[in-house]
Amino acid sequence: MASIVLLPGMDGTGSLFADFIASLPAGIDPVVVPYPTDQPLGYRELEALVLKQLPREPFVLLGESFSGPVAIAVAASAPADLRGLVLVGSFARRPLSVPPLVAHFPFWRLPTGVAAAIVLGRWSSSDLRQRLSKTLESVDPKVWRVRVRAALSADVIQRLRAVSVPVLYLRGRSDRVIPRSAWNVIKDVLPAARLVELDGPHFLLQARPVESAALIADFARGLGVVP
């Protein structure tokens, strides 16, 4: 069975992939690589963690938001069975120019309603808010701080140049977290990369799981990963 390896957003738990995974067609084996909720690992440590858990069968690698730099670095190392790379609302270089103090702002302590408004917008629901709240609370604050700093200083452009597999970039047109310019940076480095936009927020896999799963399955099918 072909695989899709899922690298989660900044929470690192992978729990918010549930609806997306449920929407994947038969024939795709989702492999979620969760990050420790109590260990403040940076991008290099997370890359090493992911490399140890790659399947030994053809797979597509997906990096959501925060995990884009990890996915790019892993893809650049050219794993033997990697067939394609998907980036969802993500970036290769820090997505925003912000003062250093922003890295110390406790985003993870925002009221759930505020956090949901930012990452889900009008696609927010009671169920998603409840799951978001539970996820935010499950991660140690010191882990949040390290991941925020890592994202705000990320630059894997040189690793991106080494990516040789097809790349699909999926984004929500109403993304309030990662600007469209993040895609432009990737496109400048990899002109063959493909952009698909959906009506949706930053949490696109959570808000539009069925549509996202169909697009990613089609991408994998075009690479011969899915029959």
HELIX and SHEET records of a PDB file:
HELIX    1   1 SER A   15  PHE A   17  5                                   3    
HELIX    2   2 ALA A   18  SER A   23  1                                   6    
HELIX    3   3 TYR A   43  LEU A   51  1                                   9    
HELIX    4   4 SER A   65  SER A   67  5                                   3    
HELIX    5   5 GLY A   68  ALA A   76  1                                   9    
HELIX    6   6 PRO A  100  HIS A  104  5                                   5    
HELIX    7   7 PHE A  107  ARG A  109  5                                   3    
HELIX    8   8 THR A  112  VAL A  119  1                                   8    
HELIX    9   9 GLY A  121  TRP A  123  5                                   3    
HELIX   10  10 SER A  126  GLU A  137  1                                  12    
HELIX   11  11 PRO A  141  LEU A  152  1                                  12    
HELIX   12  12 ILE A  157  ARG A  161  1                                   5    
HELIX   13  13 SER A  181  VAL A  189  1                                   9    
HELIX   14  14 LEU A  204  ALA A  207  1                                   4    
HELIX   15  15 PRO A  209  GLY A  222  1                                  14    
SHEET    1   A 6 ILE A  28  VAL A  32  0                                        
SHEET    2   A 6 ALA A   2  LEU A   7  1                                        
SHEET    3   A 6 PHE A  59  GLU A  64  1                                        
SHEET    4   A 6 LEU A  82  VAL A  88  1                                        
SHEET    5   A 6 VAL A 167  GLY A 172  1                                        
SHEET    6   A 6 ARG A 194  LEU A 198  1                                        
END                                                                             
